[in-house]
Amino acid sequence: MTTKRALSSLIVTVYVLLVVSLSAHAESLTVGYQTGIDPSKVAQADGVYEQTLGQKIDWRRFNSGPEVVTAIASGDVQIGNLGSSPLAAAASRNLPIVAFIVSAQINAAEALVVRNGSGIDKPQDLIGKTIATPFVSTSHYSLLGALKHWGLDASKVKVVNLQPAEIAAAWKRGDIDGAFVWSPALGEIRKTGKTLTDAAQVGQWGAPTFEVWVARKDYAQKHPDVVAKFAKVTLDAFADYAAHKDSWTADSVPVQKIAKLTGANAADVPELLAGSAFPDAKAQLTTALLDGGTAKSIGETAKFLKEQGKVETVLPDYSAYVSAKFVAE
């Protein structure tokens, strides 16, 4: 009888542990982020997302949007940060994701910088030169948009696929003549180079770029409250920056936290923050963004990517990949 009771107790213990384990797994949240400079990095560093959501978050750092897309597609990541170009590519391939907040409208935060002494003084000088950028990223999209605007045949420029950290290393070795990229690599290469154009100017030429937070659709359907709270923390961070941006100097606490989390030089952070616009809750819900404009922009990006042979299909409507309800809630 003692053996039976012991065995019964063991079975109950194993069962309880299994239930607890499955429950924990079901509620786990993995968030994919990148090194772009934005105010929400402060909330991330301070653990505000965890406090608000009431659960642990596994934050995973990625080098580019396409890497985030791959992780989301595999199910390893439930919420991720990526740019408009990888978003358009993912949606065009029917990846079940939904953009629930525009996290940045990219302006000077991404730029084409050419090396001092490379012989590149004007756009036409890019012919025959080696320019690096992470493929299918917002920077890649901006680079292609710039070449198109300048009337340059992209095949005559040696465009190579490098991640930001690889760009910084290749720049130091002298392997590349220029790069279209974001921080912290952008801050590094600017020290010995000059800006030929940036995402803001390319946007005015007809190829705007932006960043979004996306969630797997199945996760968003099961946990709409989590996604809504995640959006609120992000928007609160934007509001805090908007109210105190003048005090976010290189030696300020918020900027120091962003620098530590992203690996950027603190001295570069204020300028990089100023290089993007961070829409508040009211702006998010307008027809220019989540209520129509974002879906339209994704479609325009997809059309451009198809012209460049980066996607095979352009969907007639991308509204299924954008939702305003989480911000509205």
C-alpha atoms as one frame of an Amber mdcrd trajectory, in Angstrom:
protein
   0.000   0.000   0.000   2.872   2.321   0.836   4.363   1.695  -2.610   1.001
   2.356  -4.269   0.556   5.603  -2.325   4.063   6.700  -3.247   3.448   5.879
  -6.902   0.115   7.682  -6.838   1.755  10.721  -5.257   4.479  10.670  -7.893
   1.926  10.508 -10.708   0.020  13.465  -9.228   3.246  15.456  -8.855   4.294
  14.746 -12.438   0.814  15.680 -13.664   0.862  18.982 -11.766   4.344  19.820
 -13.057   3.241  18.978 -16.609   0.170  21.205 -16.324   2.244  24.042 -14.880
   4.840  23.599 -17.619   2.241  23.587 -20.396   0.497  26.586 -18.862   3.745
  28.524 -18.657   4.582  27.614 -22.237   1.129  28.664 -23.429   1.508  32.070
 -21.780   5.131  32.655 -22.781   5.861  35.686 -24.919   8.924  36.150 -27.089
   9.438  39.587 -28.627  11.848  40.229 -31.476  13.442  43.673 -31.507  16.116
  45.467 -33.506  18.719  48.140 -32.804  16.797  51.063 -34.289  16.731  54.089
 -31.984  13.288  54.858 -30.567  11.790  55.949 -27.215  10.248  52.562 -26.427
  13.752  51.194 -25.791  13.619  53.027 -22.450  10.436  51.173 -21.456  12.088
  47.945 -22.572  15.194  48.644 -20.502  13.100  49.559 -17.427  10.935  46.417
 -17.622   7.740  48.448 -18.097   6.387  46.005 -20.676   6.687  43.114 -18.208
   5.134  45.169 -15.390   2.174  46.216 -17.543   1.592  42.803 -19.097   2.125
  41.014 -15.810   4.339  38.355 -17.348   7.900  37.584 -18.303   9.055  38.534
 -21.802  11.881  36.860 -23.656  13.438  39.725 -25.640  15.416  38.553 -28.655
  17.629  40.885 -30.650  17.726  40.569 -34.432  19.915  42.222 -37.048  17.184
  43.000 -39.581  13.500  42.736 -40.416  13.808  39.623 -42.617  15.359  37.804
 -39.631  12.389  38.830 -37.476   9.995  37.616 -40.186  11.706  34.214 -40.277
  11.418  33.884 -36.489   7.743  34.861 -36.542   7.033  32.418 -39.368   8.632
  29.588 -37.385   6.534  30.408 -34.317   9.574  31.278 -32.198   8.488  34.926
 -31.907   4.956  36.168 -31.211   5.519  39.930 -31.471   8.213  41.558 -33.566
   9.529  44.882 -34.808  10.245  45.257 -38.526  10.274  47.756 -41.343   7.773
  48.406 -44.113   9.812  46.578 -46.748  10.091  43.205 -44.945   6.475  43.671
 -43.838   5.356  44.051 -47.461   7.391  41.006 -48.471   5.963  38.911 -45.626
   2.359  39.962 -46.284   2.776  39.302 -50.016   3.721  35.725 -49.075   0.601
  35.491 -46.879   2.458  35.208 -43.583  -0.262  35.352 -40.869   0.794  38.591
 -39.160  -0.902  41.861 -38.278   0.720  45.280 -37.855  -0.845  46.891 -34.775
   1.225  50.049 -34.362   3.433  52.230 -36.560   6.521  52.454 -34.373   8.452
  54.987 -36.454   8.208  57.008 -39.625  11.787  56.857 -40.852  13.447  60.077
 -41.941  17.130  60.769 -41.339  17.476  57.705 -39.075  18.505  55.679 -42.140
  20.909  57.103 -44.695  23.246  56.407 -47.591  26.749  57.269 -46.433  29.770
  57.114 -48.755  33.356  56.792 -47.610  35.675  59.775 -47.601  38.160  59.254
 -50.418  35.889  56.822 -52.295  35.579  59.219 -55.201  31.812  59.441 -54.756
  30.746  63.082 -54.851  27.470  62.768 -56.745  24.953  59.980 -57.506  26.491
  59.106 -60.881  29.759  58.269 -59.107  28.056  55.239 -57.553  28.429  53.309
 -60.814  30.950  50.526 -60.328  31.146  51.112 -56.568  30.341  48.627 -53.794
  27.392  49.686 -51.637  26.187  47.545 -48.749  22.725  47.249 -47.212  20.665
  44.499 -45.538  18.573  43.009 -48.359  14.762  43.429 -48.237  15.128  45.921
 -45.357  13.777  49.474 -45.315  17.305  50.700 -46.091  17.490  48.403 -49.132
  14.127  49.727 -50.295  15.342  53.309 -49.835  18.562  52.581 -51.714  16.678
  51.119 -54.666  14.279  54.070 -54.564  17.178  56.517 -54.648  18.846  54.752
 -57.582  15.549  54.787 -59.446  15.071  58.510 -58.754  18.588  59.257 -59.983
  18.002  57.237 -63.156  20.811  54.814 -62.310  20.714  51.184 -63.404  20.953
  49.184 -60.155  22.855  46.447 -61.995  25.707  48.914 -62.579  26.152  49.447
 -58.837  27.564  46.537 -56.857  24.941  46.259 -54.116  25.958  43.674 -51.512
  23.892  42.095 -48.725  25.419  42.803 -45.311  23.866  43.078 -41.853  24.527
  46.300 -39.861  27.339  44.827 -37.753  28.933  43.393 -40.892  28.661  46.796
 -42.575  30.548  48.472 -39.738  33.292  45.826 -39.945  33.506  45.949 -43.751
  33.716  49.744 -43.597  36.694  49.577 -41.221  38.448  47.087 -43.535  37.806
  49.290 -46.557  35.818  46.558 -48.330  32.877  48.801 -49.228  32.528  52.294
 -50.681  29.235  53.141 -49.032  26.208  51.806 -47.188  22.529  52.537 -46.658
  21.864  51.494 -43.077  20.549  52.444 -39.618  22.104  52.800 -36.171  24.411
  51.927 -34.539  26.307  51.186 -37.788  25.102  54.491 -39.255  26.684  56.480
 -36.450  29.975  54.661 -36.914  30.344  55.053 -40.678  29.316  58.724 -40.572
  32.554  59.461 -38.696  34.599  58.868 -41.859  31.994  59.417 -44.540  29.383
  61.809 -45.855  25.652  61.445 -46.365  24.558  61.296 -49.996  20.844  61.016
 -49.181  18.561  59.704 -46.434  15.198  57.995 -46.017  13.393  61.312 -45.575
  14.513  62.573 -48.975  13.834  59.237 -50.650  10.370  59.307 -49.094   9.734
  62.672 -50.739  10.786  61.069 -54.018   7.985  58.526 -53.639   9.426  55.696
 -51.547   8.625  56.384 -47.860   9.620  53.887 -45.194   8.360  53.175 -41.708
   8.600  50.613 -38.925   5.839  48.644 -37.245   5.197  46.281 -34.404   3.502
  43.132 -35.678   1.981  40.131 -33.956   1.247  36.643 -35.180  -2.478  36.623
 -35.978  -3.129  33.506 -33.915  -1.433  35.079 -30.892  -3.281  38.380 -31.324
  -6.613  36.559 -31.525  -5.916  34.569 -28.344  -4.328  37.432 -26.413  -5.803
  40.742 -27.652  -5.334  42.272 -24.201  -1.584  41.564 -24.293  -1.189  43.170
 -27.712  -3.283  46.197 -26.643  -1.202  46.672 -23.470   2.022  46.294 -25.478
   0.790  49.053 -27.801  -0.093  51.291 -24.847   3.364  50.980 -23.266   4.923
  51.876 -26.614   2.678  54.899 -27.115   3.265  56.074 -23.547   7.013  55.975
 -24.267   6.457  58.058 -27.404   4.423  60.575 -25.409   7.127  60.845 -22.752
   9.744  61.565 -25.401   7.530  64.130 -27.129   7.024  65.956 -23.822  10.666
  65.930 -22.770  12.739  65.583 -25.945  14.771  68.702 -25.205  16.086  67.058
 -22.047  17.034  63.814 -23.803  20.654  64.861 -24.224  23.615  62.530 -24.675
  24.278  62.316 -20.929  20.615  61.999 -19.893  19.330  58.809 -18.263  16.892
  57.842 -21.080  19.547  58.270 -23.779  22.093  56.302 -21.758  19.591  53.443
 -21.445  18.915  53.441 -25.198  22.634  53.469 -25.953  23.303  50.537 -23.627
  20.442  48.468 -25.024  21.218  49.085 -28.705  24.991  49.411 -28.678  24.793
  52.899 -30.168  27.062  55.750 -29.118  25.123  57.916 -26.661  26.373  61.029
 -28.432  24.588  59.877 -31.609  21.267  58.953 -29.989  19.596  62.410 -29.764
  20.201  63.046 -33.469  19.016  59.559 -34.385  15.848  60.023 -32.336  15.236
  63.284 -34.174  15.665  61.357 -37.424  12.310  59.608 -37.070   8.755  60.586
 -36.186   6.938  58.557 -33.529   3.158  58.852 -34.091   1.000  59.299 -30.989
  -2.236  57.402 -30.362  -4.363  59.986 -32.178  -2.127  59.875 -35.264  -2.104
  56.067 -35.225  -5.882  55.958 -35.654  -6.065  58.342 -38.608  -6.665  57.382
 -42.234  -3.037  58.291 -42.890  -1.862  55.361 -40.767  -3.664  52.358 -39.252
  -7.077  53.313 -40.620  -6.112  52.782 -44.249  -2.888  54.596 -45.085  -0.507
  51.980 -43.704  -2.151  49.196 -45.706  -1.969  51.332 -48.844   1.722  52.056
 -48.214   2.409  48.345 -47.797   0.784  47.745 -51.169   2.890  50.440 -52.846
   6.020  48.979 -51.288   5.060  45.517 -52.514   4.610  46.827 -56.064   8.088
  48.323 -55.985   9.571  45.117 -54.578   7.921  43.150 -57.388   9.468  45.494
 -59.952  12.833  44.736 -58.366  12.185  40.982 -58.391  12.104  40.758 -54.580
   8.539  39.384 -54.355   6.567  37.318 -56.824   3.044  38.489 -56.047   1.303
  41.718 -55.081  -1.987  41.299 -53.252  -4.991  43.392 -54.302  -5.532  44.537
 -50.717  -3.266  44.571 -47.645  -5.828  45.774 -45.095  -5.989  42.293 -43.524
  -2.408  42.795 -42.359  -3.095  45.999 -40.414  -5.359  46.591 -37.425  -6.204
  49.731 -35.469  -8.256  47.944 -32.806  -5.372  47.286 -30.418  -4.459  50.960
 -30.223  -8.152  51.890 -30.003  -8.560  49.541 -27.047
